[in-house]
Amino acid sequence: MRARRTDSQGGKSARGRRLNVRAAFSVTEAGRKDVKGRRILLIDDVLTTGATAEACTKALMAAGARAVDLAVVARVRTARTLS
């Protein structure tokens, strides 16, 4: 779940995106029971820098997930304006 509100990721640098979503996601107590010891598949519609996926993965691992895999529908190939 989203633990705190964040600004849009659009127009931010890779570093800015990571800072924007740092600690923005968490797993509820009830969710921890479902996540603990499991391998989780995280699905992202568009991967630009991976900042959101990384923040979600950190929250899932902190909640006890054994592993987190990422499936992506689309990948931004060049992010010159984002670096």
C-alpha angles and dihedrals in degrees: 000000000000107000095190139010117263136194120250113282090221115116095010124125119244089261091046091052092051092049092046094057099034107132090354094126133054141167119242120236090254090048092051089065090054094045102042112112094356133122106237128206111213115196121203124186097210127012114203109154098347093239095129093045090049093050091049091047091052091052092049093047091047087053090057105267112161092216141346123216123192127219116189128195096198135008127207104232100196124028101173092148091049101053 
